[in-house]
């Protein structure tokens, strides 16, 4: 006959073997180990591993008024054996069902559980969230002496109060919405503000469980998402996101971070302030963080000494089903609710106490003995298997081999249902959470159904109404910017396609208004959030239903005001489209500055493949970035050949090569290096090239003023021809008159480079910097380097060769760009 500790060792070994076998099976078959559902198994495993080491010391029992650990050894072994027996049966049944699962990749009809909740309306979710936060805050201020539990350490102010069920329901509603917003953020780039708001108020409540659940679940889903990023064709996605490359490390960091946060919450809510490493270590060893097994031993001692050791035959479960009735109004619940029964009857605690858990299987043991343990273990095993199965097939994709395919409502519903069922089955005090779950679901589903009905009715009323676009491109008098020019041209072409567009233009001081040409006037500047908000309100009143921001522009600068526009737009109930023109050229701070816009957008647009890939690195798995190549702001020259020949003759005579530089003169375009390269060639009498600057040099601009000084100081006055600022319709003539275009750039050759497009469409040779990614054109010459030596080498090579002309059949026209945008706007409105 095995003694209790030997039996404990055998059961622990069996549990470990089954646990490892289950994890190996899920990893081999489905490609993951940790999920938001089985993470509870890992937490239980930690508790089991810690218990034998910590609870053999006297100090670890002080929290339950026991000061001799040796006197509790027998009860500790019994507590471990009860929970380990249930764990062995639970894991064994779970492993059996997982191994026996057939057709793991087969398409199945949508599960009934997921049919309960269709896509939740975001406004209804916001209403439920704000309502639960408001009621929670009101209860705290009225019943908790005008403050929150975290701040005064009084987490049991509602104990034995008629407000108790309402308060607990609000706590759970916040937990529910936190999970919902966390999943929504991961899968759809929505809900970050809601997630943070719920997290903040959960922190104020001083409760660790819900907060940790809400923090861990979305992070875990994000971290394990890569195994499911498989294209429909069946081949793996080659590019892994910046975050997902470190998914395993993130899981560990998240778990440790959340554990530390939970320990700090414990010290703060007890009135001790923030703790250090020593205090946190003491909390782990002596506190209530991993105390279930210890508490179970304490309850078993009370069961043996304070009762006749008779099982209670389901009375605590029945009291749990009546959890919506305050204990103060029910004598039956006063006696048999698990919190009262465990704390008062078994533990002999007379002061206010919420009860002791004792592990997953202790309550079932007190009710039905070993049969209760076995029955509960089988039910929990089946519940875990079904939840993981549904999660793999319907949330992460077909058989665990697809992307995250279903709405956040599905994922959050499944997670919350599993959590509440686990809570209610392992501790009947959690039944109140099940009722709160059902009530929250009813509000979300019923409210969403009502909103959809209203929207359908409204859609019938406004059928045929044309979309109206508010376009923001940093437009203001005197500003010369490529992205701003692009925005102006896009507005012009959209109007030609029949789309109503209001351009936002800075000007005036009389508030929001309309100019004679129909532009929406911005008063206060692009860096003023209040002015931007007033302008958006004006756009909504003018009938705009989509706001489109082009970024970056000279007018925006590095202001954060424009970064808030997306969230202002969403608050006003409009759709938001965001185009990032130069995302890859920014550093980390520039990327962070754009994140609010990226996450607020209903659609994100990139102008080439390199930009799209750079943006995707900062977006969750499954996010989409729309690719719309830019059109040239410069129309292709349509004049006569004689006009070109006449201009060419005026620029340089025979034997002299003309190299054109077009665009804004910026450090990133290495104009100074071009001048120095020409000066060195001229000094060695090897220069037979004139530089045609199709643009201007502004003495008020530091870099351009230095260029003017270089031209004079290096003796290049006769070798550099400056056209000054030209109207767009005249640029094509000058470019075509040149022999080739010389366009170095830090960003590399790209189809988002307007200067490149303007030169390329004229059929002249283009010499530019090597591309950093895929590049669609092959009749382009690339610089070895962007420095003086590289540019000098390229100039000499062009002087020596017969420079070809090309008859390029390319369409950089704006009709394509405008139609692509119009289709995208309509798609956004339809969804």
VOGU-3710 file (C-alpha; in Angstrom, 3 decimals, decimal comma):
1> xxxxxxxxxx> 0,000/0,000/0,000  1,505/3,336/-1,077  1,804/6,075/1,515  0,329/9,462/0,631  3,587/11,104/-0,440  4,620/8,158/-2,610  1,205/8,252/-4,245  1,677/11,969/-4,718  4,981/11,366/-6,511  3,415/8,720/-8,771
11> xxxxxxxxxx> 0,485/10,959/-9,686  2,786/13,930/-10,257  4,966/11,860/-12,594  1,913/10,610/-14,470  0,605/14,174/-14,783  3,937/15,401/-16,116  4,132/12,604/-18,700  0,566/13,202/-19,883  1,098/16,966/-19,981  4,237/16,664/-22,113
21> xxxxxxxxxx> 2,538/14,107/-24,361  -0,424/16,425/-24,898  1,806/19,406/-25,697  3,887/17,310/-28,098  0,729/16,130/-29,835  -0,653/19,639/-30,293  2,709/20,909/-31,516  3,215/18,114/-34,050  -0,351/18,166/-35,345  -1,214/21,852/-35,095
31> xxxxxxxxxx> 2,040/23,761/-34,742  1,547/25,424/-31,356  1,989/24,709/-27,649  0,380/27,564/-25,716  -3,073/28,962/-26,445  -5,341/31,349/-24,519  -7,376/28,289/-23,491  -4,739/25,869/-22,262  -2,706/28,577/-20,526  -4,682/27,714/-17,369
41> xxxxxxxxxx> -3,009/24,302/-17,494  0,405/25,957/-17,377  -0,607/28,073/-14,389  -1,872/24,967/-12,598  1,394/23,196/-13,429  3,340/26,059/-11,842  1,234/25,782/-8,688  1,835/22,031/-8,492  5,567/22,478/-8,962  5,845/25,225/-6,353
51> xxxxxxxxxx> 3,704/23,655/-3,647  5,963/20,824/-2,403  8,919/23,186/-2,061  7,268/26,259/-0,566  4,673/24,755/1,750  7,097/22,681/3,769  8,352/25,858/5,482  6,628/27,314/8,546  6,431/30,843/7,121  4,337/29,804/4,140
61> xxxxxxxxxx> 1,419/28,831/6,394  1,203/32,075/8,350  -1,421/33,464/5,952  -3,834/30,758/7,149  -2,862/31,052/10,816  -0,774/27,863/10,909  2,735/28,176/12,301  3,910/24,567/12,244  4,325/23,265/8,690  4,997/19,727/9,926
71> xxxxxxxxxx> 1,467/19,513/11,317  0,084/20,099/7,813  2,168/17,544/5,889  -0,568/14,912/5,799  -3,213/17,414/4,696  -0,849/18,896/2,110  -0,280/15,438/0,641  -4,037/14,819/0,599  -4,656/18,153/-1,148  -2,015/17,353/-3,740
81> xxxxxxxxxx> -3,363/13,847/-4,303  -6,946/15,056/-4,782  -5,895/17,619/-7,363  -3,297/15,396/-9,015  -5,792/12,542/-9,376  -8,201/14,893/-11,120  -5,361/16,249/-13,240  -4,287/12,763/-14,376  -7,827/11,909/-15,452  -8,290/15,342/-17,044
91> xxxxxxxxxx> -5,039/15,178/-19,035  -5,514/11,542/-19,952  -8,981/12,152/-21,346  -7,835/15,325/-23,133  -4,912/13,471/-24,722  -7,179/10,574/-25,698  -9,652/12,892/-27,435  -6,895/14,844/-29,178  -5,179/11,727/-30,517  -8,508/10,282/-31,638
101> xxxxxxxxxx> -9,535/13,458/-33,464  -10,162/12,683/-37,119  -10,058/14,825/-40,237  -8,414/17,684/-38,399  -8,204/19,625/-41,655  -11,703/18,907/-42,914  -14,195/21,682/-43,439  -16,984/21,504/-40,884  -20,184/23,435/-40,583  -19,932/26,467/-38,359
111> xxxxxxxxxx> -20,104/25,443/-34,726  -23,307/26,147/-32,817  -21,413/28,023/-30,157  -20,090/30,446/-32,727  -23,512/30,823/-34,319  -24,734/32,425/-31,095  -22,903/35,673/-31,717  -22,512/37,209/-35,169  -20,246/40,192/-35,702  -20,692/42,549/-32,770
121> xxxxxxxxxx> -21,380/46,154/-33,655  -18,518/48,360/-32,470  -20,838/51,046/-31,114  -22,815/48,527/-29,097  -19,558/47,148/-27,698  -18,522/50,676/-26,780  -21,867/51,310/-25,094  -21,591/48,119/-23,011  -18,006/48,969/-22,088  -18,726/52,551/-21,078
131> xxxxxxxxxx> -21,844/51,446/-19,211  -20,017/48,816/-17,172  -17,182/51,253/-16,403  -19,662/53,950/-15,365  -21,626/51,631/-13,057  -18,400/50,213/-11,585  -17,113/53,730/-10,915  -20,397/54,840/-9,356  -20,490/51,825/-7,013  -16,905/52,459/-5,912
141> xxxxxxxxxx> -17,482/56,153/-5,265  -20,745/55,592/-3,384  -19,999/52,430/-1,396  -16,185/52,555/-1,069  -15,719/55,937/0,575  -15,256/57,853/-2,665  -12,281/55,952/-4,064  -11,274/52,747/-5,862  -10,292/49,455/-4,174  -6,713/49,596/-5,460
151> xxxxxxxxxx> -6,186/52,962/-3,810  -7,469/52,130/-0,336  -6,933/48,363/-0,265  -10,599/47,627/0,514  -11,543/44,955/-2,041  -14,353/43,522/0,099  -16,362/46,730/0,618  -19,339/45,133/-1,151  -19,247/41,939/0,931  -22,660/40,993/2,392
161> xxxxxxxxxx> -24,207/43,920/0,547  -27,187/43,935/-1,801  -24,933/45,659/-4,330  -22,607/42,628/-4,438  -24,121/40,835/-7,497  -24,222/44,075/-9,495  -20,633/44,961/-8,623  -19,360/41,490/-9,507  -21,347/41,567/-12,751  -19,725/44,881/-13,709
171> xxxxxxxxxx> -16,272/43,484/-12,968  -16,983/40,542/-15,187  -18,524/42,696/-17,939  -15,262/44,655/-18,025  -13,328/41,399/-18,213  -15,548/40,240/-21,067  -15,064/43,469/-23,006  -11,345/43,451/-22,302  -11,053/40,035/-23,939  -13,267/41,204/-26,812
181> xxxxxxxxxx> -11,179/44,314/-27,461  -7,931/42,372/-27,058  -8,936/39,855/-29,720  -10,305/42,614/-31,928  -7,019/44,477/-31,703  -5,037/41,362/-32,603  -7,173/40,233/-35,515  -8,583/43,465/-36,949  -6,385/46,370/-35,767  -9,345/47,795/-33,863
191> xxxxxxxxxx> -10,164/48,279/-30,206  -6,845/49,387/-28,718  -8,373/52,307/-26,813  -11,179/50,116/-25,480  -8,675/47,480/-24,397  -6,514/50,015/-22,553  -9,531/51,656/-20,909  -10,840/48,346/-19,582  -7,362/47,370/-18,414  -7,033/50,660/-16,517
201> xxxxxxxxxx> -10,303/50,281/-14,618  -9,579/46,632/-13,872  -6,332/47,815/-12,341  -8,297/50,245/-10,166  -10,522/47,386/-8,999  -7,482/45,693/-7,442  -8,463/42,289/-8,886  -5,631/40,446/-10,561  -7,401/37,522/-12,221  -9,442/39,343/-14,846
211> xxxxxxxxxx> -6,672/41,763/-15,627  -4,108/39,030/-16,183  -6,564/37,099/-18,342  -7,179/40,138/-20,514  -3,481/40,893/-20,783  -2,267/37,390/-21,512  -4,875/36,179/-23,979  -4,391/38,719/-26,802  -0,592/38,597/-26,472  -0,616/34,811/-26,731
221> xxxxxxxxxx> -2,873/34,834/-29,775  -0,572/37,356/-31,420  2,555/35,447/-30,504  1,391/32,074/-31,814  -0,246/33,436/-34,942  2,594/32,702/-37,357  1,991/28,915/-37,630  -1,389/29,774/-39,114  -0,233/32,340/-41,651  -0,598/30,056/-44,647
231> xxxxxxxxxx> -1,866/31,182/-47,999  -4,996/29,560/-49,413  -2,799/27,808/-51,951  -1,229/25,947/-49,064  2,295/27,362/-49,105  3,720/29,062/-46,003  4,056/32,819/-45,867  7,739/33,630/-46,257  7,772/37,040/-44,571  7,435/37,012/-40,825
241> xxxxxxxxxx> 6,408/40,144/-39,022  8,799/42,006/-36,765  6,858/40,999/-33,669  6,167/37,418/-34,716  9,862/36,688/-35,265  10,241/36,814/-31,504  6,966/35,099/-30,606  8,459/32,566/-28,188  10,403/35,254/-26,357  7,282/37,426/-26,227
251> xxxxxxxxxx> 5,311/34,666/-24,523  7,942/34,411/-21,816  8,287/38,174/-21,406  4,509/38,620/-21,278  4,088/35,914/-18,647  6,897/37,275/-16,461  5,697/40,850/-16,912  2,127/39,977/-16,009  3,295/37,977/-12,986  5,354/40,929/-11,743
261> xxxxxxxxxx> 2,406/43,255/-12,340  0,117/40,944/-10,402  2,527/40,815/-7,478  2,837/44,599/-7,456  -0,954/44,945/-7,470  -1,025/42,755/-4,366  1,403/45,027/-2,505  -0,338/48,227/-3,631  -3,841/47,084/-2,720  -2,590/46,031/0,716
271> xxxxxxxxxx> -1,434/49,602/1,286  2,293/48,833/1,211  3,118/50,734/-1,978  5,282/49,390/-4,757  7,459/46,476/-3,708  10,952/45,473/-4,638  12,367/42,123/-5,642  12,532/40,895/-2,058  8,902/41,749/-1,379  7,759/40,098/-4,619
281> xxxxxxxxxx> 9,736/36,976/-3,778  8,113/36,887/-0,350  4,681/37,252/-1,972  5,398/34,242/-4,212  6,661/32,101/-1,352  4,393/33,168/1,507  1,470/34,948/-0,138  -1,660/33,977/-2,059  -0,314/33,953/-5,610  0,060/30,147/-5,844
291> xxxxxxxxxx> -1,854/29,258/-2,712  -4,617/26,911/-3,902  -2,882/23,673/-2,865  -1,936/25,126/0,512  -5,473/26,440/1,022  -6,807/23,019/0,067  -4,751/21,442/2,827  -6,083/24,007/5,292  -9,679/23,233/4,234  -9,095/19,485/4,510
301> xxxxxxxxxx> -7,872/20,027/8,070  -11,070/21,926/8,837  -13,162/19,236/7,113  -11,634/16,629/9,406  -11,766/18,679/12,615  -14,852/20,897/12,265  -17,332/18,567/10,524  -18,300/14,910/10,682  -16,435/14,421/7,359  -19,676/13,789/5,481
311> xxxxxxxxxx> -19,849/14,885/1,867  -22,376/17,656/1,171  -23,890/16,067/-1,969  -24,047/19,085/-4,260  -25,320/21,729/-1,834  -22,490/24,176/-2,633  -23,201/23,787/-6,352  -26,889/24,482/-5,776  -25,992/27,575/-3,764  -23,761/28,641/-6,638
321> xxxxxxxxxx> -26,675/28,392/-9,074  -28,487/30,861/-6,820  -25,546/33,251/-7,039  -27,709/36,075/-8,357  -29,369/36,219/-4,916  -27,336/38,218/-2,356  -26,216/36,046/0,574  -27,688/38,610/2,948  -31,149/37,749/1,579  -30,809/33,954/1,593
331> xxxxxxxxxx> -30,189/31,765/4,654  -29,406/28,836/2,357  -26,674/30,786/0,575  -25,444/32,101/3,921  -24,641/28,503/4,827  -23,826/26,707/1,590  -22,320/29,155/-0,882  -18,767/27,973/-1,461  -17,240/31,205/-0,188  -19,133/30,937/3,117
341> xxxxxxxxxx> -18,796/27,173/3,427  -15,038/27,173/2,799  -14,195/30,264/4,850  -16,613/29,910/7,769  -17,560/26,237/8,107  -14,278/24,606/7,087  -11,657/27,255/7,828  -13,344/28,836/10,838  -12,682/32,365/9,569  -15,188/34,724/11,167
351> xxxxxxxxxx> -14,171/38,042/9,661  -15,031/39,118/6,138  -13,539/36,649/3,664  -14,443/35,627/0,111  -13,497/31,996/0,582  -10,672/29,635/-0,353  -10,433/27,667/-3,583  -8,257/24,666/-2,844  -7,530/23,713/-6,453  -9,669/22,585/-9,376
361> xxxxxxxxxx> -11,038/19,440/-7,769  -11,426/20,130/-4,052  -15,030/21,364/-4,123  -16,114/18,345/-6,182  -14,385/16,127/-3,596  -16,236/17,752/-0,677  -19,525/17,254/-2,538  -19,194/13,742/-4,000  -15,834/12,299/-2,978  -13,643/10,505/-5,515
371> xxxxxxxxxx> -16,604/10,093/-7,885  -16,928/13,873/-7,943  -13,245/14,232/-8,826  -13,495/11,741/-11,697  -16,716/13,222/-13,087  -15,411/16,784/-12,994  -12,101/15,743/-14,584  -13,929/14,146/-17,521  -16,166/17,193/-17,979  -13,204/19,576/-17,862
381> xxxxxxxxxx> -11,249/17,407/-20,290  -14,134/17,394/-22,752  -14,602/21,146/-22,368  -10,912/21,823/-22,976  -10,836/19,521/-26,013  -13,924/21,096/-27,575  -12,706/24,630/-26,954  -9,273/23,909/-28,455  -10,913/22,122/-31,393  -13,243/25,035/-32,122
391> xxxxxxxxxx> -10,378/27,473/-31,642  -8,223/25,645/-34,189  -10,914/25,133/-36,788  -12,993/28,253/-36,625  -10,852/30,968/-35,091  -7,351/30,228/-36,345  -8,572/28,614/-39,541  -9,382/25,275/-41,089  -7,791/22,532/-39,046  -5,157/24,889/-37,680
401> xxxxxxxxxx> -3,777/25,469/-41,164  -5,168/28,880/-42,090  -5,087/32,479/-40,907  -7,259/34,086/-38,272  -10,473/34,060/-40,240  -13,405/34,807/-37,948  -14,431/38,004/-36,179  -13,067/38,989/-32,808  -16,544/38,414/-31,385  -16,228/34,695/-32,095
411> xxxxxxxxxx> -12,821/34,364/-30,480  -13,658/36,436/-27,420  -16,997/34,663/-26,955  -15,344/31,273/-27,026  -12,601/32,299/-24,612  -15,019/33,891/-22,147  -17,424/30,944/-22,262  -14,634/28,483/-21,559  -13,228/30,630/-18,773  -16,590/31,116/-17,065
421> xxxxxxxxxx> -17,523/27,448/-17,367  -14,157/26,435/-15,936  -14,615/28,950/-13,142  -18,133/27,760/-12,323  -17,240/24,055/-12,475  -14,054/24,262/-10,417  -15,464/26,781/-7,925  -19,216/27,311/-7,781  -18,739/30,890/-6,574  -17,872/31,636/-10,200
431> xxxxxxxxxx> -21,440/30,942/-11,316  -22,236/34,634/-10,918  -19,720/35,250/-13,701  -21,628/32,837/-15,931  -24,796/34,865/-15,410  -22,897/38,078/-16,117  -21,482/36,458/-19,253  -24,961/35,579/-20,500  -26,259/39,067/-19,693  -23,356/40,718/-21,515
441> xxxxxxxxxx> -23,862/38,430/-24,503  -27,546/39,322/-24,621  -26,722/43,028/-24,592  -24,121/42,651/-27,333  -26,176/40,368/-29,566  -29,491/42,126/-29,031  -27,974/45,581/-29,360  -26,050/44,627/-32,493  -29,175/43,139/-34,064  -31,087/46,335/-33,308
451> xxxxxxxxxx> -28,325/48,537/-34,746  -28,122/46,421/-37,910  -31,862/46,774/-38,321  -31,602/50,562/-37,981  -28,725/50,695/-40,442  -30,602/48,578/-42,955  -33,550/50,940/-42,714  -31,268/53,933/-43,108  -29,501/52,302/-46,060  -32,814/51,971/-47,838
461> xxxxxxxxxx> -33,502/55,648/-47,235  -30,134/56,864/-48,513  -29,696/54,322/-51,330  -28,075/55,977/-54,292  -26,345/58,693/-52,271  -22,889/59,321/-53,744  -19,829/58,965/-51,572  -18,212/62,197/-50,480  -14,524/62,400/-49,618  -12,697/64,790/-47,306
471> xxxxxxxxxx> -9,087/64,782/-48,538  -6,233/65,994/-46,322  -2,876/66,492/-48,023  -1,210/69,309/-46,102  -2,373/71,936/-48,580  -1,578/75,521/-47,683  -0,479/78,583/-49,657  3,212/78,742/-50,533  3,972/75,129/-49,576  5,706/73,041/-52,220
481> xxxxxxxxxx> 5,605/69,353/-51,409  5,444/66,251/-53,582  2,805/64,530/-51,449  0,719/67,711/-51,380  0,949/67,942/-55,179  -0,101/64,298/-55,353  -3,093/65,008/-53,115  -4,191/67,960/-55,247  -3,959/65,914/-58,416  -5,839/63,001/-56,842
491> xxxxxxxxxx> -8,675/65,343/-55,872  -8,801/66,739/-59,398  -8,926/63,298/-61,021  -11,509/61,974/-58,563  -13,786/64,864/-59,461  -13,365/64,029/-63,140  -14,441/60,477/-62,268  -17,604/61,839/-60,646  -16,592/61,576/-56,982  -17,382/64,491/-54,684
501> xxxxxxxxxx> -14,173/65,649/-52,979  -13,627/68,398/-50,437  -9,949/69,318/-50,132  -8,844/70,697/-46,781  -6,788/73,846/-47,362  -5,227/76,017/-44,688  -6,255/79,650/-44,870  -8,289/82,364/-43,212  -8,928/83,042/-39,564  -12,677/82,915/-39,318
511> xxxxxxxxxx> -13,094/79,273/-38,422  -14,177/76,424/-40,633  -15,656/77,473/-43,958  -15,678/76,899/-47,677  -13,677/78,659/-50,340  -15,165/79,666/-53,654  -13,815/76,519/-55,330  -15,455/74,250/-52,747  -12,365/73,528/-50,647  -12,814/73,161/-46,903
521> xxxxxxxxxx> -10,850/75,867/-45,128  -8,622/74,907/-42,180  -8,119/77,739/-39,715  -5,363/77,288/-37,157  -2,857/75,149/-38,989  -2,139/71,492/-39,608  -0,369/71,110/-36,262  -3,372/72,271/-34,219  -5,538/69,313/-33,043  -8,464/71,591/-32,151
531> xxxxxxxxxx> -8,455/73,161/-35,618  -8,319/69,701/-37,178  -11,231/68,507/-35,033  -13,362/71,517/-36,013  -12,527/70,921/-39,659  -13,599/67,287/-39,413  -16,880/68,349/-37,837  -17,334/70,746/-40,738  -16,609/67,930/-43,188  -19,244/65,735/-41,582
541> xxxxxxxxxx> -21,795/68,536/-41,710  -20,928/68,995/-45,372  -21,912/65,381/-46,012  -18,494/63,719/-46,197  -18,540/60,035/-45,293  -14,844/59,191/-45,842  -11,791/61,101/-44,591  -8,534/60,369/-46,427  -5,168/61,530/-45,046  -2,031/61,577/-47,219
551> xxxxxxxxxx> 1,145/61,378/-45,132  3,765/62,866/-44,809  3,750/66,471/-45,998  5,871/69,536/-45,346  2,932/71,239/-43,618  2,473/68,438/-41,068  6,106/68,426/-40,007  6,574/66,104/-37,055  3,390/67,203/-35,342  1,285/64,609/-33,557
561> xxxxxxxxxx> -1,893/66,504/-34,402  -2,365/64,781/-37,738  -1,790/61,418/-36,003  -4,956/61,984/-33,969  -7,159/62,597/-36,996  -7,962/58,906/-37,484  -9,381/58,540/-33,982  -11,302/61,817/-34,332  -12,793/60,473/-37,554  -13,845/57,224/-35,899
571> xxxxxxxxxx> -15,388/59,147/-33,007  -17,479/61,097/-35,524  -18,685/57,866/-37,101  -16,954/58,402/-40,459  -14,682/56,045/-42,396  -10,929/56,664/-42,420  -8,389/55,910/-45,160  -4,672/56,489/-44,617  -1,909/56,558/-47,239  1,687/56,202/-46,002
581> xxxxxxxxxx> 4,007/57,409/-48,769  7,425/57,139/-47,122  6,989/54,780/-44,176  10,185/52,820/-44,855  12,314/55,970/-44,838  11,463/56,811/-41,218  13,173/55,622/-38,079  11,439/54,069/-35,056  10,049/57,399/-33,808  8,596/58,160/-37,224
591> xxxxxxxxxx> 6,965/54,746/-37,281  5,515/55,226/-33,803  4,158/58,611/-34,865  2,135/56,913/-37,605  0,859/53,967/-35,559  -2,297/55,770/-34,319  -3,291/56,429/-37,925  -2,478/52,895/-39,064  -4,561/51,335/-36,305  -7,479/53,733/-36,719
601> xxxxxxxxxx> -7,723/53,280/-40,484  -10,482/51,322/-42,173  -8,044/50,950/-45,070  -4,287/51,535/-45,255  -2,754/52,362/-48,643  0,876/51,899/-49,688  2,309/53,299/-52,907  4,731/50,481/-53,678  5,687/46,989/-52,566  8,567/48,133/-50,375
611> xxxxxxxxxx> 6,317/50,491/-48,422  3,626/47,829/-48,079  6,066/45,319/-46,599  7,479/47,920/-44,205  3,989/48,821/-42,961  2,983/45,180/-42,511  5,882/44,717/-40,102  3,989/46,931/-37,636  0,510/45,490/-38,116  -1,084/42,399/-36,579
621> xxxxxxxxxx> -1,284/39,055/-38,345  -3,844/39,005/-41,127  -3,807/42,775/-41,658  -4,195/44,057/-45,210  -2,446/46,965/-46,864  -3,862/48,093/-50,205  -1,342/48,758/-52,977  -2,049/51,713/-55,289  0,953/52,880/-57,303  1,113/56,638/-57,620
631> xxxxxxxxxx> 0,508/58,500/-60,838  2,940/61,037/-62,127  2,114/64,588/-61,112  3,714/65,591/-64,393  1,817/64,945/-67,606  3,669/63,230/-70,405  4,895/65,710/-73,011  2,495/65,772/-75,950  4,074/68,550/-78,046  6,048/68,359/-81,256
641> xxxxxxxxxx> 9,552/67,010/-81,790  10,616/70,391/-83,131  9,886/71,980/-79,757  12,180/69,436/-78,107  14,956/69,956/-80,668  14,754/73,721/-80,333  15,006/73,571/-76,542  17,843/71,017/-76,695  19,846/73,279/-78,974  19,415/76,175/-76,570
651> xxxxxxxxxx> 20,681/74,121/-73,641  23,934/72,759/-75,078  25,690/72,322/-78,354  26,861/69,118/-80,076  29,301/67,013/-78,075  27,871/68,137/-74,741  25,648/65,821/-72,713  22,665/67,206/-70,802  21,819/65,483/-67,511  18,484/66,484/-65,971
661> xxxxxxxxxx> 17,801/66,656/-62,252  14,125/67,043/-61,394  12,447/67,364/-58,036  12,909/69,119/-54,742  16,561/69,687/-53,857  16,993/67,789/-50,588  19,951/66,174/-48,789  18,457/62,730/-49,475  18,803/63,387/-53,223  22,558/64,110/-53,072
671> xxxxxxxxxx> 22,524/67,301/-55,138  25,706/68,546/-53,467  27,484/65,324/-54,420  26,467/65,850/-58,047  27,993/69,336/-57,991  31,220/68,120/-56,397  31,502/65,258/-58,898  31,110/67,713/-61,792  33,688/70,042/-60,240  36,261/67,243/-59,943
681> xxxxxxxxxx> 35,676/66,201/-63,558  35,955/69,810/-64,680  39,188/70,212/-62,762  40,677/67,244/-64,631  39,195/68,508/-67,908  36,947/65,482/-68,280  33,587/67,235/-67,977  31,448/67,465/-71,103  28,097/67,485/-69,305  25,720/70,248/-68,357
691> xxxxxxxxxx> 23,363/69,744/-65,431  19,782/70,836/-66,102  18,034/71,518/-62,804  14,323/71,345/-63,577  13,311/73,235/-60,491  14,575/76,028/-58,292  17,104/76,786/-55,602  15,658/78,870/-52,776  18,224/81,020/-50,903  16,002/80,826/-47,815
701> xxxxxxxxxx> 16,465/77,052/-47,668  19,718/76,105/-45,940  20,604/73,116/-48,125  19,625/74,897/-51,336  21,472/78,066/-50,335  24,590/75,967/-49,825  24,053/74,498/-53,304  24,007/78,022/-54,764  27,289/78,757/-52,980  28,802/75,514/-54,294
711> xxxxxxxxxx> 27,838/76,332/-57,882  29,578/79,675/-57,581  32,504/78,512/-55,471  33,283/75,450/-57,601  33,124/77,428/-60,825  30,060/75,657/-62,201  28,027/78,728/-63,092  28,210/77,901/-66,812  27,696/74,171/-66,246  24,466/74,231/-64,236
721> xxxxxxxxxx> 21,253/75,432/-65,857  18,378/76,196/-63,495  14,880/76,530/-64,919  13,250/77,868/-61,756  9,921/76,545/-60,582  7,963/75,369/-63,632  4,257/74,719/-64,050  3,622/70,979/-64,227  2,602/71,148/-67,889  6,047/72,491/-68,901
731> xxxxxxxxxx> 8,212/69,966/-67,039  7,843/67,161/-69,597  9,348/69,277/-72,378  12,538/69,984/-70,393  12,942/66,362/-69,340  12,549/65,108/-72,898  15,092/67,649/-74,115  17,744/66,138/-71,800  19,898/63,152/-72,752  19,310/61,412/-69,450
741> xxxxxxxxxx> 18,025/62,008/-65,938  20,417/61,812/-62,989  18,361/61,032/-59,871  20,325/59,708/-56,884  18,228/59,090/-53,762  18,701/57,541/-50,349  15,422/55,668/-50,751  16,500/53,788/-53,876  14,663/53,531/-57,174  10,945/53,188/-56,588
751> xxxxxxxxxx> 7,681/53,589/-58,457  6,567/55,929/-55,661  9,248/58,410/-56,714  7,447/61,077/-58,740  10,689/62,412/-60,188  11,546/58,973/-61,525  8,093/58,485/-63,052  8,167/61,888/-64,735  11,551/61,180/-66,335  10,888/57,549/-67,193
761> xxxxxxxxxx> 7,671/58,257/-69,091  9,526/60,700/-71,402  11,597/57,859/-72,858  14,999/59,170/-71,750  17,718/57,220/-69,992  17,348/57,255/-66,191  20,368/56,883/-63,914  19,312/56,466/-60,301  20,153/54,652/-57,077  19,707/50,900/-56,843
771> xxxxxxxxxx> 16,288/49,794/-55,568  15,953/48,357/-52,069  13,269/45,869/-53,045  11,438/44,543/-56,064  11,557/46,905/-59,041  9,405/46,432/-62,153  11,581/48,153/-64,793  14,757/46,771/-66,370  15,811/49,563/-68,764  17,217/51,719/-65,952
781> xxxxxxxxxx> 20,883/52,271/-65,055  21,860/52,206/-61,389  24,583/54,089/-59,543  27,198/52,017/-57,745  27,053/54,446/-54,814  25,443/57,794/-54,035  28,725/59,482/-53,141  30,935/61,699/-55,293  32,912/58,786/-56,734  29,821/56,826/-57,702
791> xxxxxxxxxx> 28,175/59,830/-59,366  31,391/60,839/-61,118  31,734/57,324/-62,537  28,167/57,433/-63,868  28,636/60,856/-65,516  31,801/59,698/-67,283  30,081/56,513/-68,481  27,188/58,495/-69,986  29,599/60,899/-71,694  31,333/58,002/-73,437
801> xxxxxxxxxx> 28,310/56,036/-74,661  25,594/56,479/-77,232  22,687/57,280/-74,962  19,548/55,521/-76,189  15,988/56,790/-76,404  13,113/54,504/-75,458  9,587/54,183/-76,757  8,077/53,182/-73,423  4,455/52,120/-73,305  3,752/52,941/-69,666
811> xxxxxxxxxx> 0,645/54,199/-67,946  1,402/56,465/-65,046  -1,889/58,162/-65,755  -4,218/59,360/-63,072  -7,392/57,721/-64,299  -6,093/54,396/-62,992  -5,114/55,955/-59,656  -8,435/57,756/-59,264  -10,504/54,681/-60,108  -8,508/52,533/-57,683
821> xxxxxxxxxx> -9,162/55,048/-54,916  -12,847/55,365/-55,767  -13,219/51,578/-55,635  -11,435/51,493/-52,272  -13,670/54,214/-50,825  -16,742/52,290/-51,916  -15,376/49,079/-50,421  -14,775/50,838/-47,102  -18,291/52,267/-47,074  -19,839/48,917/-47,956
831> x> -18,191/47,335/-44,920
//
